[in-house]
């Protein structure tokens, strides 16, 4: 009987050990998930900063400003610069954010996804035209977000001097 009791206690101890081990694994998985979220957020903010830094370089800033104020004067090289900025913006501000939100890494209101990128891209006639020509190359959610932001931007009261600058005149 003593051996049976000892065996029962050992089995109970082993079962408790397995349960405690599973609890520890669950805790570590949760911690890992939080670390991944933090790393993704950090990478995303770094990507935002990269776009901002690229806008501060003279060739990009000059080409971007010209795309808003005088798009008809863009050289082919400047068009490549601006379109590269647009592609980077689409990736950083829209596609990446939607990917993370759809997988539960970030909690962002869908209306806020891409608002920075849409404002950057849709600020002038060149960006609007580029978007219209390229919109079908993007997934439906990107088109919905960009089109929604375009409508919001159109609804903003813009002072005449700013409107004239954006129209190239």
Secondary structure, DSSP 8 states (H G I E B T S, - for coil): -HHHHHHHHHHHHHHHHHHHHHHHHHHHHHHHHHHHHHHHHHHHHHHHHHHHHHHHSHHHHHHHHHHHH-GGG--HHHHHHHHHHHHHHIIIIIIHHHHHHHTTS----GGGTTHHHHHHHTTSHHHHHHHHHHGGGS-HHHHHHHHHHHHHHHHS---HHHHHHHTT-
